[in-house]
């Protein structure tokens, strides 16, 4: 198949979150599977060009949106092992300090990305079977295709797929941006009540007009159709429930695998886990904590935000640290209140808690390899990747049963010795306290703990598995189209 993949992030070029990882790994898988994938990404000033071959393949693409006019070029970026990425060069829009901004032209930055990708298809004579749009930044692509390119036979067979990586980010702007969309002459196709209320929601219009909708886990696909987690878009998603599909993100095992991870002090495997003890000793030393081979270490690598459930941890951590013999190592940055929480815990329990503010890829790998348990008490979690990394590294996940966490971590059942971690249902301090204490109790049962680790390390959530599900979805969409 010919696949046009339009995204605002791609790992190793421009990244703020999980969207970037998917946008690198899925197209790479699809390319290996024999599909022709054209990935389009803004040429931000922050794009990492190291180890990249750059070639200008298209020039002088004229894009007019309302009273705005932009001249765009397409630069093809290639790296060994990755799918080529087509960078949309438009310095007036993308030469900014950050990938995302609060600037008045933020909507235009991604409208131009969408139009440039479609215009480039015409210049390249690339006829897509599937157009895979990602998040609000490309939310108007299906409607733009319907209104502006219905005449173009190149797109006759193109089915559109909207991927929702986090429903809470919707791209809501004032209704006055309608004139800049390039499809204002089809204003009757926009959501009329919202226009009257003075707003225009990009993600909503992707939901309304895409041929298919996919999100990043089966459970999250169900959750976003409920009032609790639907972020006020659940009625529209329920109306299209037959087209809403959940596919878990995959893990890139070339990067996340303790058998050959270059960022950890010792390698190990499911058959021989002796290297994990070396990693644990190195981890506690790195955080300045006393090492005890029999003292369990709980790791956290996270954006420190309310969504991640750390308010609950603040309620229970001091009591648990006083009552139980364990250590906590934390890597992350974000909201000041949570950074202060972990600084306070480290000061109050200097032999038990270590905190590194910020991000370090090396330290993230060390935590996955050296910790005994990994904590993710998220309020909601569309997919989550760290719990899947943890399974591969023999690090038992402790999670709130929501979204992708519910799909990947099964509660230990002593009757049949099944399960891969500890999952709690009730998002309360009592629920989190129960989960941590249950994990600590399992740690003290060597036979159960060994089986729990073996179950997790046997799970395969690689893109070689998950990518096939996307291929099947693409085929269904093209047949329907």
C-alpha positions in Angstrom: 0.0 0.0 0.0 0.9 3.6 -0.4 0.7 5.4 3.0 0.8 9.1 3.6 1.7 9.6 7.3 1.4 13.2 8.6 2.6 14.0 12.1 3.9 16.8 14.3 6.6 14.6 16.0 9.0 11.9 14.9 11.6 10.4 17.4 15.2 11.2 16.7 14.1 14.3 14.8 11.6 16.1 17.0 10.0 14.7 20.2 8.0 15.8 23.2 6.2 12.5 23.9 4.9 9.1 22.8 3.6 10.4 19.5 7.1 10.8 18.3 8.0 7.2 19.2 5.0 5.8 17.3 5.7 8.1 14.3 9.2 6.7 14.0 8.6 3.0 14.8 5.3 2.3 12.9 6.5 3.8 9.5 9.8 1.9 9.9 7.9 -1.3 10.4 5.6 -0.6 7.5 8.6 0.1 5.2 10.2 -3.2 6.2 6.8 -4.9 5.4 7.1 -3.6 1.8 4.7 -0.6 1.9 5.6 2.8 0.5 5.4 5.2 3.4 5.8 9.0 3.1 6.2 10.6 6.5 5.7 14.4 6.7 6.9 16.5 9.6 7.5 20.2 10.2 11.1 21.3 9.7 11.3 22.8 13.2 14.5 24.7 14.1 14.9 22.1 16.8 15.0 19.1 14.4 18.0 16.9 15.2 19.9 16.5 12.0 22.8 14.4 13.4 23.6 11.4 11.2 21.0 12.5 8.7 21.3 12.8 4.9 19.2 15.8 3.7 18.0 16.4 0.2 15.7 19.1 -1.1 13.1 17.2 -3.3 10.5 19.9 -3.9 10.7 23.7 -4.0 8.3 26.6 -4.4 5.1 25.0 -3.1 2.7 28.0 -2.8 0.2 27.6 0.0 -2.5 30.2 0.6 -4.7 30.1 3.6 -7.1 33.1 4.0 -5.0 36.2 3.8 -1.8 34.3 4.5 0.7 33.0 1.9 3.6 30.7 2.4 6.3 29.3 0.2 7.3 25.8 1.2 10.0 23.4 0.3 10.2 19.7 1.1 13.5 18.3 2.4 13.9 14.5 2.4 15.7 13.3 5.6 17.2 9.8 5.7 18.8 7.8 8.5 19.9 4.1 8.4 17.1 1.8 9.7 14.4 4.5 9.8 11.7 5.4 7.3 12.6 8.5 5.3 11.0 11.7 6.7 9.8 14.6 4.5 10.5 17.8 6.4 8.2 20.7 5.5 10.5 23.8 5.3 8.8 27.0 6.2 11.0 29.2 8.5 8.2 31.8 9.0 6.2 29.1 10.9 8.7 26.6 12.3 11.7 28.6 13.3 10.6 28.8 17.0 12.2 27.9 20.3 9.7 25.0 20.9 7.8 22.5 18.8 4.5 23.8 20.2 3.7 27.4 21.1 0.9 29.7 22.2 1.6 32.0 19.3 -1.4 33.5 17.5 -0.5 31.6 14.3 -0.3 28.2 16.0 -3.2 26.9 13.9 -1.5 28.0 10.7 1.7 26.1 11.6 -0.2 22.8 11.3 -2.6 23.8 8.6 0.4 24.4 6.4 1.8 21.0 7.4 -1.4 19.3 6.2 -1.6 21.3 3.0 2.1 20.8 2.2 1.7 17.0 2.6 -1.2 16.9 0.2 0.3 19.2 -2.3 3.6 17.2 -2.2 1.7 14.1 -3.1 0.6 15.8 -6.3 4.1 16.9 -7.1 5.5 13.4 -6.5 2.5 11.7 -8.2 2.2 9.7 -5.0 -1.4 8.3 -4.8 -2.0 7.2 -1.2 -4.2 4.3 -0.3 -4.3 5.4 3.3 -3.7 8.9 4.8 -2.8 8.4 8.4 -3.3 11.7 10.3 -2.2 12.2 14.0 -3.9 14.2 16.7 -5.4 17.7 16.5 -2.5 19.1 14.4 -3.8 17.1 11.4 -7.4 17.1 12.5 -8.7 19.1 9.5 -6.9 16.9 7.0 -10.0 14.7 6.2 -12.2 17.7 5.7 -9.6 19.5 3.6 -9.3 16.4 1.4 -13.1 16.3 1.0 -13.5 19.9 0.2 -10.3 20.9 -1.7 -9.1 17.7 -3.4 -12.4 16.0 -4.4 -11.5 16.8 -8.0 -8.1 15.2 -7.9 -8.1 11.6 -9.1 -4.8 11.0 -7.3 -6.8 10.8 -4.1 -9.7 8.7 -5.4 -8.9 5.6 -3.4 -7.4 7.4 -0.3 -9.0 6.4 3.0 -8.3 8.7 5.9 -7.4 7.5 9.4 -7.3 9.8 12.4 -5.1 8.6 15.3 -5.9 10.0 18.7 -2.9 9.7 21.0 -4.4 11.8 23.8 -8.0 13.0 23.6 -7.4 15.9 26.0 -5.3 17.8 23.5 -7.9 19.0 20.9 -6.6 22.1 19.2 -9.4 24.5 20.1 -9.2 28.0 18.6 -11.4 31.0 18.2 -14.0 30.8 15.4 -12.2 33.6 13.6 -9.6 31.1 12.4 -12.2 29.6 10.1 -11.0 32.0 7.4 -7.5 30.6 7.7 -8.5 26.9 7.2 -8.5 27.1 3.4 -12.0 25.5 3.5 -14.0 28.5 4.8 -16.2 28.4 1.7 -17.5 25.1 3.1 -18.4 26.6 6.5 -21.6 24.6 6.6 -19.6 21.5 7.1 -18.1 22.7 10.4 -19.9 22.1 13.7 -22.4 24.9 13.7 -23.1 25.1 17.4 -19.4 25.5 18.2 -19.0 28.2 15.6 -21.9 30.1 17.1 -20.2 29.7 20.5 -17.0 31.2 19.0 -14.7 28.2 18.8 -13.4 25.7 16.3 -12.1 22.3 17.5 -9.6 20.7 15.1 -9.7 17.3 16.7 -13.5 17.2 16.6 -13.6 17.7 12.9 -11.1 14.9 12.4 -13.5 12.7 14.4 -16.4 13.8 12.2 -14.8 13.3 8.8 -12.1 10.7 9.0 -13.0 7.3 7.4 -11.5 5.6 10.5 -10.5 6.5 14.0 -7.7 4.7 15.9 -6.4 5.2 19.4 -3.5 3.8 21.2 -5.0 0.9 23.3 -8.3 -1.1 23.2 -9.3 0.0 26.7 -8.7 3.7 25.9 -10.8 3.3 22.8 -13.7 2.3 25.1 -12.9 4.9 27.8 -13.0 7.9 25.5 -16.6 7.0 24.6 -17.6 7.6 28.2 -18.4 10.9 29.9 -15.7 10.4 32.5 -12.8 10.2 30.0 -14.4 11.5 26.9 -13.3 15.1 27.3 -16.7 16.3 26.0 -16.1 14.5 22.7 -17.6 11.2 23.9 -21.0 11.8 22.1 -19.3 12.2 18.8 -17.1 9.2 19.4 -20.1 7.1 20.4 -21.9 8.2 17.3 -18.9 6.7 15.3 -18.3 3.7 17.6 -18.2 1.2 14.8 -15.2 3.0 13.4 -13.3 3.6 16.6 -10.5 1.0 17.1 -7.8 0.6 19.8 -4.4 -0.7 18.9 -1.6 -0.8 21.5 1.6 1.0 20.7 4.5 -1.3 20.2 7.9 -1.3 21.8 11.1 -0.9 19.8 13.1 -3.8 21.1 16.2 -2.7 19.2 16.4 0.1 21.8 14.7 -1.4 24.8 16.1 -4.8 25.4 18.3 -5.7 28.4 20.2 -8.3 26.3 22.0 -5.6 24.3 21.1 -2.2 25.8 24.3 -0.1 25.6 23.1 2.3 28.3 23.0 -0.2 31.2 26.0 -1.5 33.2 25.3 -5.3 32.6 23.2 -7.2 30.2 20.8 -10.0 31.1 18.0 -12.1 29.7 15.0 -14.1 30.8 17.2 -17.2 30.9 20.0 -15.5 32.9 18.9 -12.5 35.0 22.2 -12.3 37.0 23.1 -9.0 35.3 20.0 -7.3 36.8 21.6 -7.4 40.3 24.6 -5.5 38.9 22.2 -2.9 37.4 20.5 -2.5 40.7 23.7 -1.8 42.6 24.8 0.7 39.9 21.3 2.4 40.1 21.3 2.9 43.9 24.9 4.2 43.7 23.9 6.6 41.0 21.2 8.0 43.2 23.5 8.1 46.3 21.4 5.5 48.2 22.9 2.6 50.3 22.7 -0.6 48.4 20.9 -3.7 49.8 20.5 -6.7 47.5 17.3 -7.7 49.5 15.9 -4.1 49.6 13.3 -3.6 46.8 13.7 -0.6 44.6 10.7 1.1 43.0 11.4 3.3 40.0 9.5 6.1 38.3 10.3 7.8 35.0 7.6 10.3 34.1 6.4 13.7 33.2 5.5 15.0 36.6 1.9 16.0 35.9 -1.5 15.6 37.6 -2.6 13.0 34.9 0.2 10.7 36.2 -1.4 10.3 39.6 1.4 11.6 41.8 -1.1 13.5 44.0 -2.0 10.0 45.3 1.6 9.1 45.9 2.0 12.2 48.0 -0.8 11.0 50.2 0.7 7.6 50.9 4.4 7.7 50.3 5.6 9.1 53.7 3.6 6.5 55.7 4.8 3.6 53.4 8.4 4.7 53.6 8.3 4.7 57.4 6.6 1.4 57.6 8.3 -0.6 54.9 11.9 -1.3 53.9 12.1 -0.2 50.3 13.7 2.5 48.1 12.2 4.9 45.6 14.1 6.4 42.7 12.5 9.1 40.5 13.4 10.7 37.2 11.2 13.4 35.8 10.2 17.1 35.6 7.0 19.0 35.3 4.7 20.7 37.7 6.4 22.5 40.5 4.2 20.9 43.2 5.3 17.4 42.2 9.0 18.3 41.8 8.8 19.7 45.3 7.0 16.5 46.5 9.9 14.4 45.5 12.5 16.8 46.8 10.8 16.8 50.2 10.6 13.0 50.2 14.3 12.7 49.3 15.2 15.2 52.2 13.0 13.4 54.7 14.1 9.9 53.7 17.7 10.4 52.4 18.5 6.6 52.6 15.3 5.6 50.8 14.5 8.2 48.2 16.5 9.6 45.3 15.2 12.3 42.9 16.7 13.5 39.6 14.9 16.5 38.2 14.9 16.7 34.4 15.4 13.9 31.9 18.3 11.6 31.0 17.8 8.8 28.5 20.7 6.9 30.1 19.2 7.2 33.5 15.8 6.1 32.2 17.3 2.9 30.9 19.2 2.4 34.1 16.0 2.7 36.2 14.2 0.2 34.0 17.1 -2.3 34.3 18.0 -1.7 38.0 14.6 -1.2 39.7 12.6 -4.2 41.0 9.3 -2.5 40.4 8.0 0.4 38.3 5.2 2.7 39.5 2.6 4.2 37.1 -0.5 5.3 39.1 -1.9 7.4 36.2 -5.4 8.9 36.4 -5.7 7.9 32.8 -3.1 6.6 30.4 -4.0 6.3 26.7 -1.3 3.7 26.2 1.9 4.1 28.2 5.2 2.7 27.2 7.2 2.4 30.4 5.1 -0.4 31.7 6.0 -2.4 28.6 9.6 -1.5 28.8 9.4 -2.7 32.5 8.0 -6.1 31.4 10.9 -6.6 29.0 13.4 -5.7 31.7 12.0 -8.0 34.4 10.8 -5.0 36.4 7.3 -5.6 37.8 4.8 -2.8 37.0 2.5 -1.3 39.6 -0.3 0.5 37.8 -3.7 1.9 38.0 -6.0 -0.2 35.8 -6.8 2.3 33.0 -6.2 2.6 29.3 -3.1 0.9 28.0 -2.0 0.0 31.5 -5.1 -2.2 31.8 -4.3 -3.9 28.5 -0.7 -4.7 29.3 -0.4 -5.4 33.0 -2.5 -8.3 34.4 -2.9 -8.7 38.2 -0.9 -11.6 39.7 -3.2 -14.5 40.5 -1.6 -17.0 43.0 -4.1 -19.7 42.1 -2.8 -20.3 38.6 0.4 -18.2 38.9 -0.7 -16.0 36.0 -0.3 -12.2 35.7 2.5 -9.8 35.0 2.2 -7.1 37.7 0.0 -5.4 40.3 -3.0 -3.4 39.0 -5.4 -1.5 41.3 -8.9 -0.5 40.3 -9.9 2.3 42.6 -8.0 5.6 42.1 -7.8 6.5 45.8 -5.0 6.6 48.3 -6.2 3.3 49.7 -6.1 1.7 46.2 -2.5 2.8 45.6 -1.4 1.8 49.2 -2.9 -1.6 48.6 -1.0 -2.0 45.3 2.4 -1.0 46.6 2.0 -3.2 49.7 0.9 -6.1 47.5 4.0 -5.8 45.4 6.2 -5.6 48.4 4.6 -8.8 49.8 5.1 -10.6 46.5 8.8 -9.5 46.5 9.2 -11.4 49.8 7.9 -14.6 48.1 10.9 -15.6 45.9 9.0 -18.3 44.0 6.0 -16.0 43.2 8.3 -13.1 42.3 10.4 -15.3 39.9 7.3 -16.5 38.1 5.9 -12.9 37.9 9.1 -11.7 36.3 9.2 -14.6 33.9 5.6 -14.0 32.8 6.3 -10.4 32.1 9.5 -11.0 30.2 7.7 -13.5 28.0 5.3 -10.9 26.7 5.9 -9.6 23.2 4.6 -6.1 22.4 7.0 -5.3 19.6 6.1 -3.4 16.5 6.4 -6.7 14.6 3.2 -7.7 16.4 1.4 -4.4 16.7 2.3 -3.2 13.2 0.4 -6.2 11.7 -2.7 -4.9 13.4 -2.3 -1.5 11.6 -1.8 -3.3 8.3 -5.1 -5.1 8.9 -6.8 -1.9 9.8 -5.5 -0.2 6.7 -6.8 -3.0 4.5 -10.3 -2.8 6.1 -10.4 0.9 5.5 -9.4 0.6 1.9 -11.9 -2.1 1.2 -14.6 0.0 2.9 -13.5 3.1 0.9 
